Amino acid sequence: MQRPSIDELNKKAKEIRRTVLKMLTEASSGHTGGSLSVVEIIISLYYCKMRHDPKNPGWQGRDRLVLSKGHACPTLYAVLAECGYFPKTELMTLRKFGTRLQGHPQLGLPGIEASTGSLGQGLSIAIGMALAARLDKKDTRVYCVMGDGELNEGQIWEAAASAAHYKLDNLCGIVDHNKLQIDGPCEEVMDMGPLKDKWASFGWNVLECDGHNIKELMDSLDSAERKKAKPTVILAHTVKGKGVSFVEHKAEWHGIAPKKEELDRALKELE
């Protein structure tokens, strides 16, 4: 598959942000800040890196993505719909009664590989997938997107030790490192730094990049694929609420949706 150009992907990122904001406003609830910070990460995976087939979501040869920070699922839903996994018209049913687009990812929606949202569990699920691929002698790669606030969970580090022990070089973790969580700055709620040293001490290959720079993301994902005998984690430095001036760097926007007038203002900024 030929990779889209960086310009095309940057335009796609802006389009996805607009769609996500409309979804959240229509639902009148959801997670705005973390959905906007993870956009380029999800786009880089689905448009450039992962092998997948929207017409055959269960294709055995596909790579897997586990969105461990499940509250950012509006972005994943928007990208899946753009790829053709389900109709775009379904996006506006987010969080409504009877919808397949729940507030956290749920199995049953084409393209969703795991039900997630209870923080700290996604990496363990991804490790199981990576181990299964090895046992089945498949070249499947497994990606797990985590939040930096999520790293407070002890299960993350139990899983990290396990992945290194089994030398899971088909596993790549990506930390959406926006430095804010629901209660405030990560370093004030529970300082986990220095993250690079911490992951390395658990036996991981550690890379860092600008999580909004698609070229840097792609270079890091390519480098992770070449690394042997170790799992890789990419610390992707991002901005919570990226793209909307009155949302950026604001912890209070972790779990609220825009109102109609705020949506109009945000969409103008994203034109």
Protein Blocks (a to p, Z undefined) as FASTA:
>chain_A
ZZddfklmmmmmmmmmmmmmmmmmmnopajfklmmmmmmmmmmmmmmmpgcdfklmmlmk
bccdddfblmlmmmmmmmmmmnopacfklmmmgoiahiabdfbdcehiahiabdchiehj
lmmmmmmmmmmmmmnopabdcdddddfklmmpmklmmmmmmmmmnopakbccddddehpa
fkbcfklmoccbdfklmmmmnopacddddfkbmklmmmmmmmmmmpghiacdddddddeh
ihiaklgopaklmmcccdfklmmmmmmmmZZ
